[in-house]
Amino acid sequence: MDDNRNMMLAIGLSVAILVLWQVFVGWPQLEKQREAQKLQQQQQQQQQQQLQQQAQSPAPQPGQSGPTLGGAPSTAGAEPGAATREQALAA
């Protein structure tokens, strides 16, 4: 009889510990993961919208400075007396 009572008490305490852990630790972690996933999805949507807007924008005309890719230098802000590559090779 005494063993049954101890067994039931151990089972009850174990269940209580598991439930309390889930409430105070498990659910807050789950909420953080959901918020992080939601934030990541919003960032991806913004990036897709920016890419679509860039794809829809007209190409720059000759003589106009367009967006540079990969950190390539732009000649639009070059010094007024600077020579172009062809001029430098011809000299």
N, C-alpha and C positions, 0 to 999 in steps of 0.2 A: 504494500500500500504506500509506504514511504517512498519507494523507488518511482512509482507512477507519478506521484505528486512532484518529485524533483524533475522528472522527465518533462512533464507538462510545463513546469515553471521555466525550464531551460528553453523549450520550444517557444513559449510565449515571449520570453525576453529576447530571443534571437530574432523573432519576427518583428518585435518592436524596434530593435536596433536597425534592422534592414529598412523598415518603413521610414524611420526618422532620418537615416542617412540619405535615402532617396529624396525626401522632402527638402532637407537642408543643404545637400551637396549635389545630388544628381540633377534636379530641376534647374537650379541656377546655371549649371554648366551647359545644359541643353539650351537654355535661353540665350546664353552668350554665343553659342555656336550658330543658332538661328539668326541672331543679329549680324554676326560676321558674314554669314552666307548671304543675307539680304543686302548688306553693304557691298559685297563683292559683285553681286548681280547688278546693282545700280551702277557701279563703276564700269562694268562691261557694257551696259546699255549706253552709257555716256560715251565710251570710246567708239562704239559702233555708230552712234549718231554723228560724232565728229568725223569719222572716216567717210560716212555717207555725204556729209556736207562738203568735205574736201573733194570727194569724187564728183560732186555736182557743180563745184565752182569752175568757172571757165579757166582755160589755160592762159598763162601770161603771154602777152604779145611780145614780139621781138623788141628789145630795148627796154623792156620793163623787168623789174626784179621780181622773180617768183619765189616761192618757198624753197629753201635749200634743204637737201636731204643729207643725213649722216654727218652733219657738222661741216659740210663743204663750204669753203669761203665764198662769199658773195662779192662781186665786183662793183656793186652799186655804191658802196661807200669808199671806193678806192680814191687815192689822192689824185688831184687834178693833173699833176705832171707825171704820173706813173705810166710806164709803157706797157703795152699789151705783150703777150708772148711772141706774137709774130713780129712786132716792132723790135723786141729785144733780140730775136734771132737774126733779123735782117741787119742789125747794127754791127 
